[in-house]
Amino acid sequence: MAMRSVFGAALLLLAGCATGTERGIFSEFGESLSTIGLPGRTEAPGRVTASDATLNAAPSNILLVEVESRGNQAGLVLDGINRDTITWRSPGDVTITTQGGQLIGTAGFGNDLASARAPAIGAGQGRVVRDQYHLGGDEEMELTRYFCTLAIAGAERVVVTGRAFDTALLTETCETEDGAQVENRYWIDGLGVVRQSRQFAGEEIGYLFIQDVHTGLR
């Protein structure tokens, strides 16, 4: 499958939907979009309960995000666009920030990913460098630098809220100078949209499993 090297077309489609009323969807859906709990909470992990049909028909763009290590899932609504950077917000006021489908920031999870430098992954192969910044115990930003190898693992059909997408699976295998290893996975559809991904947010949060419900489909 040919992969587009940029995601500009999808971002333009998104920009047309950012009207400032996105968060009104929370009152419409109530608890059906769930919340992502912080570490240490004792209640059962939240899950999205809205049906696929309801999510697909939502007036605002939605990401489904699961914290794998905690079993929590939430629907995050498009909250703002700044050039190629998109902020998504949950009913519990947790946010993630993406750039071309790549995770570059979190807030409200605990020991959040303050920022990241996302490499160009559109070529689908080669060596890249990924930088992640977290706030350390001394209130100073700590940099973790990953040296990564991109590879197309093959074609794969994924299902997001009941809709099937033919995608190319892109793997990003990374290692730090200290030998710590992580692997990010991106399922990229024919529009160049990262329709589904599994991305590392840091040692405490772990991996986020993200599904994009609406981008490029409006």
Secondary structure, DSSP 8 states (H G I E B T S, - for coil): ----S--HHHHHHHHTT--S-GGGHHHHHGGGG-----TT--S------S-HHHHHT-SS-EEEEEETTTTEEEEEEEEEEETTEEEEE-TTS-EEEEETTEEEEEESSSS-EEEEE----TT--EEEEEEEEEE-TTSSEEEEEEEEEEEEEEEEEEEETTEEEEEEEEEEEEE-TT--EEEEEEEEETTS-EEEEEEE--TTT-EEEEEESSTT--
